[in-house]
Amino acid sequence: MKEEGKRSWKARIEYSLAFVWLTAMALGGFFLPGFLNTIPLLKIKLIEVSGTQTVSPDVISSACYQASKGSWLFLSSDRLLAKANNLAKNSIESVRIKKELSWDGAKIKVEVQERKPIASVVHDNTILLLDSAGEFFYNPAMEGTLPVVYTFSFDYVKKHFPNLKALIDYVKQMELKIKEIYVTDRSTVAYISSNKIVLPPISKLDSYMFDRIKKAYNKVEMNSAEIFIISGSMAIIKEGN
């Protein structure tokens, strides 16, 4: 009985110590940022932003303070990028941080790389931009003429993005211009210059199919045509009106 009582007493002591330790850690995590903000050496005194073109530097500065909680000790590129993209609707590709420390605080230099769109994608009433890495983002300040991709699903476009990008890149290499691409799960319809090309779904596009497009174009002499790529070895060309 005495042995059991001793074990019970030791267990209560261990549970109590564990509770005190967890409470101290929780309070320390809660009050630590505020405490560090009282130390001038650890504060952020100035933020310089470079590299922005369409995203306001104020957005990056605000993200910097959110990610750092006012102290440069908490600031990292990953945390800043996540906060910046949350404010800029995923328009930032990367950020680089340089910290210049002094006794009265740190100067933070942030170099920003914005995403560059290769196409705009339309689904229902939503328009998103698409960059060369297959990332969707929204930035109405982006200017320039881009191919417009109409789709039934953003997820479908993202899943098969490498094939879509390969199609866009191949047409550019041919020094032609893609105006619109209509993507369904049954076919891909591309309006290239003055011609309409009907292709298999983007999930089935490959380099051999792109070579067939080039060969079909070499045979087209009319100003307007419809080119139906039936398979990798057959294309039907119909003269336009």
PABA-646358 format. One record per residue (C-alpha): residue in one letter; x, y, z. Coordinates in steps of 0.1 Angstrom, whole numbers, padded with zeros to 4 digits, always signed. Example, Ala and Ser with C-alpha at 12.3 -4.5 7.8 and 13.67 -1.06 7.14 Angstrom:
// residues 2
A+0123-0045+0078;S+0137-0011+0071;
***
This chain:
// residues 241
M+0000+0000+0000;K+0029+0024+0009;E+0045+0016-0025;E+0013+0023-0044;G+0009+0056-0025;K+0045+0066-0034;R+0039+0059-0071;S+0007+0080-0070;W+0025+0109-0054;K+0053+0108-0079;A+0028+0106-0108;R+0010+0137-0095;I+0043+0156-0092;E+0053+0146-0128;Y+0019+0157-0142;S+0022+0190-0123;L+0057+0197-0136;A+0046+0188-0171;F+0016+0212-0168;V+0039+0240-0155;W+0064+0235-0184;L+0037+0235-0211;T+0021+0267-0196;A+0054+0285-0195;M+0062+0276-0231;A+0028+0288-0242;L+0031+0321-0224;G+0066+0325-0236;G+0055+0320-0272;F+0027+0345-0267;F+0046+0373-0250;L+0080+0368-0266;P+0073+0388-0298;G+0060+0418-0278;F+0091+0416-0255;L+0115+0415-0284;N+0098+0446-0299;T+0110+0466-0269;I+0146+0460-0278;P+0158+0486-0304;L+0185+0463-0318;L+0159+0437-0328;K+0134+0461-0344;I+0128+0467-0381;K+0134+0504-0386;L+0132+0506-0424;I+0120+0485-0454;E+0133+0491-0489;V+0115+0473-0517;S+0129+0468-0552;G+0118+0448-0583;T+0081+0455-0582;Q+0064+0465-0614;T+0027+0461-0609;V+0025+0451-0572;S+0026+0481-0549;P+0057+0483-0526;D+0033+0491-0498;V+0019+0456-0501;I+0054+0441-0497;S+0061+0463-0467;S+0028+0453-0450;A+0036+0416-0457;C+0070+0422-0442;Y+0056+0435-0409;Q+0030+0407-0408;A+0057+0380-0413;S+0082+0395-0389;K+0059+0406-0361;G+0080+0437-0359;S+0113+0419-0352;W+0138+0409-0379;L+0145+0377-0360;F+0112+0363-0372;L+0116+0374-0408;S+0125+0348-0435;S+0120+0346-0472;D+0095+0318-0470;R+0073+0336-0444;L+0075+0368-0463;L+0066+0352-0497;A+0036+0334-0481;K+0023+0367-0466;A+0030+0387-0497;N+0011+0363-0520;N-0018+0363-0496;L-0021+0400-0500;A-0011+0401-0537;K-0033+0371-0548;N-0003+0349-0556;S+0013+0375-0579;I+0048+0371-0564;E+0072+0344-0577;S+0100+0350-0552;V+0115+0374-0527;R+0151+0379-0515;I+0159+0395-0481;K+0190+0413-0471;K+0193+0426-0435;E+0216+0455-0425;L+0218+0455-0387;S+0226+0484-0365;W+0222+0492-0328;D+0190+0512-0334;G+0173+0485-0356;A+0176+0468-0389;K+0172+0480-0425;I+0154+0453-0445;K+0160+0452-0483;V+0135+0431-0502;E+0141+0422-0538;V+0108+0411-0555;Q+0103+0389-0586;E+0068+0391-0599;R+0051+0363-0618;K+0051+0367-0656;P+0020+0354-0673;I+0020+0333-0705;A-0018+0331-0708;S-0050+0342-0692;V-0075+0314-0683;V-0112+0319-0682;H-0137+0296-0664;D-0173+0308-0660;N-0169+0345-0649;T-0135+0341-0634;I-0103+0352-0651;L-0069+0341-0638;L-0034+0345-0651;L-0010+0316-0656;D+0027+0317-0654;S+0054+0295-0669;A+0055+0273-0638;G+0018+0265-0641;E+0008+0287-0611;F-0025+0306-0612;F-0026+0342-0600;Y-0047+0373-0602;N-0032+0407-0611;P-0055+0431-0631;A-0025+0455-0635;M-0007+0431-0658;E-0007+0444-0694;G+0000+0428-0727;T-0017+0406-0752;L-0019+0371-0740;P-0034+0339-0754;V-0069+0334-0738;V-0076+0299-0727;Y-0113+0290-0721;T-0118+0259-0700;F-0144+0240-0680;S-0120+0235-0651;F-0089+0253-0637;D-0078+0220-0621;Y-0078+0203-0655;V-0056+0230-0670;K-0032+0228-0640;K-0030+0190-0642;H-0021+0190-0679;F-0003+0223-0679;P+0030+0210-0693;N+0012+0200-0725;L-0006+0233-0728;K+0027+0252-0723;A+0044+0231-0749;L+0017+0239-0774;I+0020+0277-0767;D+0058+0275-0769;Y+0058+0255-0801;V+0035+0280-0819;K+0057+0309-0808;Q+0087+0290-0823;M+0068+0289-0855;E+0065+0327-0853;L+0027+0325-0852;K+0003+0340-0827;I-0023+0321-0806;K-0054+0342-0800;E-0077+0317-0782;I-0076+0281-0770;Y-0108+0263-0761;V-0100+0234-0737;T-0124+0205-0731;D-0119+0169-0720;R-0127+0158-0756;S-0107+0183-0777;T-0085+0213-0779;V-0095+0241-0804;A-0068+0267-0810;Y-0071+0298-0831;I-0037+0304-0845;S-0033+0335-0866;S-0061+0333-0891;N-0066+0295-0888;K-0086+0272-0866;I-0069+0240-0855;V-0089+0212-0838;L-0066+0189-0817;P-0071+0161-0793;P-0075+0170-0756;I-0045+0186-0740;S-0040+0154-0719;K-0030+0136-0752;L-0009+0163-0768;D+0028+0155-0774;S+0057+0166-0795;Y+0048+0144-0825;M+0014+0160-0826;F+0030+0195-0827;D+0052+0184-0856;R+0019+0175-0874;I+0007+0210-0869;K+0038+0224-0885;K+0036+0201-0915;A-0001+0210-0919;Y+0007+0247-0918;N+0034+0242-0945;K+0007+0229-0968;V-0018+0257-0961;E-0017+0284-0988;M-0051+0300-0981;N-0054+0330-0957;S-0080+0312-0936;A-0084+0275-0930;E-0096+0249-0905;I-0071+0222-0897;F-0084+0190-0881;I-0056+0169-0866;I-0074+0135-0866;S-0044+0115-0854;G-0006+0117-0853;S-0005+0107-0890;M-0035+0124-0905;A-0047+0160-0909;I-0077+0174-0928;I-0075+0209-0941;K-0107+0228-0949;E-0105+0261-0967;G-0122+0290-0948;N-0148+0314-0962;
***
